[in-house]
Amino acid sequence: MTGPAPIQRTSLQLFRDCLRLVRHIAPGSSQKAVALRSTVRSEFEKGRYEKDEAKILSLKAGAVRALSNYMLYESGTKDARLGKAMDTFNKNTIKDNGATKHPEESSTGIDNKKKSLPFTAIETK
């Protein structure tokens, strides 16, 4: 991507970048491609009329994070050393999260976590 830094990219530029990524992941008109394009459109449509600058920056950061997560994932599938490091990190993260209580959880054991934004992470397996 040439041009402005990712967060400085316009919403339209980020939308187009996401659609290009969808074309890369699932070319053509397969069910996967249609579903991914629909998801991208609906997520951008949710923030279409947002006026709060902080919220807009947060939404843009989420889109940039999704693009960079996918690029990292693809790099991990092509580079054995990076892929092994990513697997080790994921295993340690899962182990650590299972053993400790998250601060967002209440003392009653009810999960009070906020629903995470889409496009924040891509599962590797």
C-alpha positions as CSV (number, residue, x, y, z in Angstrom):
1,M,0.0,0.0,0.0
2,T,1.5,3.3,-1.0
3,G,0.1,6.6,0.1
4,P,-0.9,7.8,3.6
5,A,-0.1,5.8,6.7
6,P,-2.8,3.2,7.4
7,I,-4.7,5.1,10.1
8,Q,-4.5,8.2,7.9
9,R,-6.2,6.4,5.0
10,T,-9.7,7.4,4.3
11,S,-12.6,5.1,5.0
12,L,-13.1,4.6,1.3
13,Q,-9.5,3.6,0.9
14,L,-9.7,1.1,3.8
15,F,-13.0,-0.3,2.4
16,R,-11.4,-0.9,-1.0
17,D,-8.3,-2.5,0.6
18,C,-10.6,-4.9,2.5
19,L,-12.5,-5.7,-0.7
20,R,-9.1,-6.4,-2.4
21,L,-8.2,-8.7,0.4
22,V,-11.5,-10.5,-0.1
23,R,-10.7,-11.0,-3.8
24,H,-7.3,-12.3,-2.8
25,I,-8.7,-14.8,-0.2
26,A,-11.7,-15.9,-2.2
27,P,-11.6,-15.0,-5.8
28,G,-14.7,-15.2,-8.0
29,S,-18.2,-15.6,-6.7
30,S,-17.9,-18.5,-4.4
31,Q,-20.0,-18.7,-1.2
32,K,-16.9,-17.7,0.8
33,A,-16.3,-14.6,-1.4
34,V,-19.9,-13.5,-1.2
35,A,-20.0,-14.0,2.6
36,L,-16.8,-12.1,3.1
37,R,-17.8,-9.2,0.8
38,S,-21.2,-9.0,2.6
39,T,-19.4,-8.9,6.0
40,V,-17.0,-6.2,4.9
41,R,-19.9,-4.1,3.5
42,S,-22.1,-4.5,6.6
43,E,-19.3,-3.6,8.9
44,F,-18.5,-0.4,7.0
45,E,-22.2,0.4,6.6
46,K,-22.6,0.3,10.4
47,G,-20.1,3.2,10.7
48,R,-21.2,5.0,7.7
49,Y,-22.9,7.9,9.5
50,E,-20.6,8.0,12.5
51,K,-19.6,11.6,13.4
52,D,-17.5,11.0,16.5
53,E,-13.8,11.3,15.5
54,A,-12.6,8.9,18.2
55,K,-15.1,6.2,17.1
56,I,-14.1,6.7,13.5
57,L,-10.4,6.3,14.4
58,S,-11.3,3.1,16.4
59,L,-13.2,1.6,13.4
60,K,-10.4,2.5,11.1
61,A,-7.9,0.9,13.4
62,G,-9.9,-2.3,13.5
63,A,-9.9,-2.4,9.7
64,V,-6.2,-1.9,9.6
65,R,-5.7,-4.5,12.2
66,A,-7.7,-7.0,10.2
67,L,-5.6,-6.3,7.1
68,S,-2.3,-6.6,9.0
69,N,-3.5,-9.8,10.8
70,Y,-4.2,-11.5,7.5
71,M,-0.8,-10.4,6.1
72,L,0.9,-11.8,9.2
73,Y,-1.1,-15.0,8.9
74,E,-0.1,-15.5,5.3
75,S,3.5,-14.8,6.1
76,G,3.4,-17.5,8.8
77,T,2.1,-20.0,6.3
78,K,5.0,-19.3,3.9
79,D,7.8,-18.9,6.5
80,A,8.4,-22.0,8.6
81,R,10.2,-20.2,11.4
82,L,7.6,-17.5,11.7
83,G,4.8,-20.1,11.5
84,K,6.4,-22.0,14.4
85,A,6.8,-18.8,16.5
86,M,3.1,-18.0,15.8
87,D,2.0,-21.5,16.9
88,T,4.1,-21.2,20.1
89,F,2.6,-17.8,20.9
90,N,-0.9,-19.1,20.3
91,K,-0.4,-22.1,22.5
92,N,1.1,-20.0,25.3
93,T,-1.8,-17.5,25.0
94,I,-4.4,-20.2,25.2
95,K,-2.7,-21.8,28.2
96,D,-2.3,-18.4,30.0
97,N,-5.9,-17.4,29.3
98,G,-7.3,-20.7,30.6
99,A,-5.3,-20.5,33.8
100,T,-6.0,-16.9,34.8
101,K,-9.2,-15.0,35.4
102,H,-9.8,-12.0,33.1
103,P,-10.3,-8.7,34.9
104,E,-13.4,-8.1,32.8
105,E,-15.1,-11.1,34.5
106,S,-17.2,-10.3,37.5
107,S,-16.7,-12.0,40.9
108,T,-19.9,-13.9,40.2
109,G,-18.3,-15.7,37.3
110,I,-20.6,-14.1,34.7
111,D,-18.7,-13.0,31.7
112,N,-19.1,-9.2,31.3
113,K,-16.7,-8.8,28.4
114,K,-17.7,-6.4,25.7
115,K,-18.4,-7.9,22.3
116,S,-15.2,-7.6,20.4
117,L,-15.2,-5.8,17.1
118,P,-15.0,-7.9,14.0
119,F,-11.8,-7.9,12.1
120,T,-9.6,-7.9,15.2
121,A,-8.0,-11.2,14.7
122,I,-7.8,-14.1,12.4
123,E,-7.7,-17.6,13.8
124,T,-4.7,-19.6,12.6
125,K,-6.3,-23.1,13.0
